[in-house]
Amino acid sequence: MKIDVKIGSIRPDGNVRAYASVNLNDCFAIRNVKIVDSTKGLFIAMPSYKAGNGEYKDICFPVTKEFREQLNQAVVDAYQQALTQSQTQGRQLMEQASQPEQQPGMQMAGL
C-alpha cells in the first residue's frame, strides 16, 4: 500500500509532537493524525471523538496489526525526516545571521 505522509505543525513541547495528514493509495485521506511521545517512544493517535461516557473513540483506524505497524512507521519516519530538515534549516539561518553582512562594491581600509 502506498502511504503518503505530510507533517503539519511540529510542536517541541508537550506529549503531542506534531500533526500529520496521511493519504492511502491516493484515494483515502486521514487528517489530524497526532504523533505522540510516550515512555515507550513515538506512536500515532488516529483522529477521535469523545463518546457520551467520556471515552475517546477513533473515527478511523487500521484493522490489522500489520497495517497499524506499517502506518505508524511511515508517519514516525516522516516526522523524523521533517524534524531533521527543520533543525538543519534552523542551523543554516543562525549561521547566516552570525556572518557579517557584505556590502556590494569596493571597500578600502585605512582611509
Helices and strands as residue ranges (DSSP letters): E 3-10, E 16-24, E 28-38, E 41-45, E 48-50, E 56-58, H 65-98
